[in-house]
Amino acid sequence: MNQQRLRIQYLIERARRLNPSQLLELAGQVKRVSRAPKLVIIADMLWCSVRYEMGFRDYVVWDIRLLTRQERGTWMTHPKAFRLNSTLNGPDSRAILGDKIRFHHDFADLTHREWIDASQATVAELAEFAARHPRIIAKPAHGEGGAGISIYEAAEIRDFTQWRAALITRDQTLLEQVIEQHEALAKLYPGSVNTVRMITYLDTSDKLHVIASVLRIGNGDVIDNFASGGMYAMLDDDGVAQYPGVDKQSNVYETHPATGVQIAGFTVPSYHEIVDMVAEAARRLPTVPYVGWDVAVTADGPALIEANHNSSVFQLKPSVTGVRTGLLERYRAAIGPGVLDRR
C-alpha cells in the first residue's frame, strides 16, 4: 500500500507540473528518430508515464518510441529511482548526504581537497584561503543538480568583506579548492572537472553492487552536470566508455566539440581505485544503501566529490548503440525484485 501511495503521489505531482509547451518540445526531439505525428508521440509519452512509470525525458533520451512493448519493460526510469530512494534509504538520507558541509566532515579522508565555510569563516580566513588557491569553486551548502555553482578567480577578488557578504547572499557558502584533474580527463575537456557517477547498492550481506557507472563530461560550463549542458557516456566494468556521449537534448557526440577527443573507447584513469573508494565510503552509510557517488580523478588517484541519495538514471541510447534494452534487470539483480515490481 505504501508503494502504491508513493507512486500515485509522484504521478499526481508530475500531472500538476505538466507543461504543454515542454511536451511539444520533447516530442520534437523524438521526431529525430521517429516519423510519427507529434500528437501520437505525446499520447505515447503519456501512456508510458503510467504503464512503465516513465518520465517524459526518459522517453526521449532512451528512444522509447522505437521500442517494442517487451523492450520498453526493461528500462529503469526516474520515477522508479525516486521510489528506490524513498523505500531503501532511511529518512535521514537527505540530512546525511544533502548537507555538503557535513559530507566534508564525514568523508574528510576521501575528498582530498581543502574547503571552507564562508558563513562561519572570518574575512581574514577567506583571504588566506584565496591566497592558497588561485581558483575557488563556490556552492550552496545544500544544493542539488549543480545549481548555484560558480568559479571565482582569487586574483579578481578586491574586497573580501564584500565578497563574503555576496557569497552569503547568493547562498554560495561552501568554498572548495578547484581540483586539478588527471591529465587524460583534462585533455577530454578542460573547462570542468569531469567526474564518474557510480550508482551503487550495499546489500544486507555487506556486498556492494555497482549498478551503473558513467563518465560525466562538461560542455561549455564549469560543471559537468547533465542539466547544465554536459553529456555522459556509459562505462564498462573496467571504466571504458562504450559508446559516444549523449546530452539532455539527445545530441550525440562522437568526439568532444571543444577538444576533438573521441569519447567511445576513452578509459577513465584509476577506475578500479574509484570502485574501492566508493566501497569504503558506502560502508559508512548504514542507513543509506542506495547512492549515486560523484568521483573526480587527479594525478594521485580518485577524490570523492559528493554522494546523492536521489541519483539520476543512466542507460545506453538505442539509436546510437543498437542496444534496445535498459538496466532494470541489473537493478533487480542488485536490489531484488520486490521494491521495483510493486505497483
RATA-V442760 format. One record per backbone hydrogen bond with DSSP energy under -0.5 kcal/mol. CO is the residue of the C=O (numbers start at 1). NH is the residue of the N-H. E is the energy in kcal/mol with one decimal. If there is no record, write none. Layout:
# RATA-V442760
co=<CO:CO>
nh=<NH:NH>
e=<E:E>
This chain:
# RATA-V442760
co=<1:2:3:4:5:6:7:8:9:10:11:12:13:15:18:19:20:21:22:23:24:25:26:27:29:30:30:37:38:39:40:41:42:43:44:45:46:47:47:48:48:53:55:56:57:58:59:59:60:63:64:68:69:71:72:74:77:78:79:80:81:82:83:84:84:85:90:92:93:94:98:99:100:101:102:103:105:107:107:108:110:114:116:116:117:117:122:123:124:125:126:127:128:129:134:135:136:137:138:139:140:141:144:146:147:150:152:152:153:154:156:159:160:161:162:163:164:165:166:167:168:173:173:174:175:176:179:180:182:182:183:184:185:189:192:195:195:196:196:197:197:198:198:199:199:200:201:201:203:207:207:208:209:209:212:213:214:214:215:216:217:222:225:225:226:230:231:232:233:234:236:239:240:241:245:246:247:251:252:253:254:254:256:261:263:266:266:268:270:271:272:273:274:275:276:277:278:279:281:282:285:287:289:289:291:291:292:293:293:294:294:295:296:297:298:301:303:306:308:308:316:317:317:318:322:327:328:329:330:331:332:336:337:338>
nh=<5:6:7:8:9:10:11:12:13:14:15:16:17:18:20:23:24:25:26:27:28:29:30:31:32:33:34:41:42:43:44:45:46:47:48:49:50:50:51:52:54:80:59:60:61:62:64:65:63:66:67:72:73:74:75:328:81:82:83:84:85:86:87:88:89:89:93:96:97:98:100:103:104:105:106:107:108:110:111:112:304:177:118:175:120:121:126:127:128:129:130:131:132:133:154:178:152:176:150:174:143:100:147:149:140:138:136:154:156:157:158:163:164:165:166:167:168:169:170:172:171:118:175:139:116:137:181:299:185:186:187:188:189:192:194:197:216:198:295:199:214:200:293:211:212:291:203:209:206:203:209:210:201:211:199:235:197:216:233:195:231:193:228:230:229:248:217:246:215:242:239:268:236:265:253:232:250:247:254:245:263:264:260:256:266:241:268:271:274:275:276:277:278:279:280:281:282:283:284:285:288:90:202:291:200:293:308:198:295:305:306:196:303:182:301:298:296:294:292:311:318:320:321:322:324:331:332:333:334:335:336:340:341:342>
e=<-2.4:-2.4:-2.3:-2.5:-2.6:-2.3:-2.4:-2.6:-2.3:-2.2:-2.5:-2.3:-1.5:-1.1:-0.6:-2.2:-2.2:-2.1:-2.7:-2.7:-1.8:-1.4:-1.9:-1.4:-1.5:-2.2:-1.1:-2.2:-2.9:-2.2:-2.1:-2.5:-2.4:-2.2:-2.6:-1.9:-1.1:-0.6:-3.1:-2.1:-0.9:-0.6:-2.0:-1.5:-3.0:-2.1:-2.0:-0.5:-1.6:-1.7:-1.7:-2.6:-1.3:-1.8:-1.3:-2.3:-2.1:-2.5:-1.9:-2.3:-2.5:-2.3:-2.0:-3.3:-0.7:-1.0:-2.1:-2.4:-2.7:-2.4:-0.9:-2.2:-1.9:-1.7:-2.9:-2.3:-1.0:-2.0:-1.3:-0.6:-2.8:-2.4:-0.8:-2.7:-1.4:-2.3:-2.1:-2.3:-2.2:-2.2:-2.5:-1.7:-1.3:-1.3:-3.0:-1.5:-3.3:-2.5:-2.1:-2.3:-1.2:-2.9:-1.5:-0.9:-0.5:-3.0:-2.7:-0.6:-1.8:-1.5:-0.8:-2.3:-2.3:-1.9:-2.5:-2.6:-2.1:-2.2:-2.4:-3.1:-0.9:-3.5:-0.7:-2.6:-2.4:-2.7:-1.0:-0.5:-0.5:-2.2:-2.1:-1.3:-2.1:-0.6:-0.8:-0.5:-3.3:-0.6:-2.2:-0.5:-2.3:-0.6:-3.0:-2.2:-1.3:-2.0:-0.7:-2.8:-2.0:-2.5:-0.5:-0.6:-1.9:-1.0:-2.8:-2.9:-2.2:-0.6:-1.8:-0.8:-2.7:-0.6:-1.3:-2.1:-1.2:-0.6:-2.9:-1.9:-2.8:-2.3:-2.1:-3.0:-1.9:-2.6:-2.8:-2.1:-1.9:-1.8:-0.5:-2.3:-2.4:-0.6:-3.1:-2.4:-2.4:-3.1:-0.5:-1.0:-1.7:-1.9:-1.9:-2.4:-2.8:-2.3:-2.0:-2.6:-3.0:-1.3:-1.7:-1.8:-1.6:-3.3:-1.5:-0.7:-2.8:-0.6:-2.5:-2.5:-0.5:-2.9:-1.3:-2.8:-2.6:-3.1:-1.5:-2.9:-2.7:-2.8:-2.6:-0.5:-0.6:-1.5:-2.6:-2.7:-0.6:-2.2:-2.6:-2.5:-1.4:-3.1:-2.6:-0.6:-2.2:-1.2>
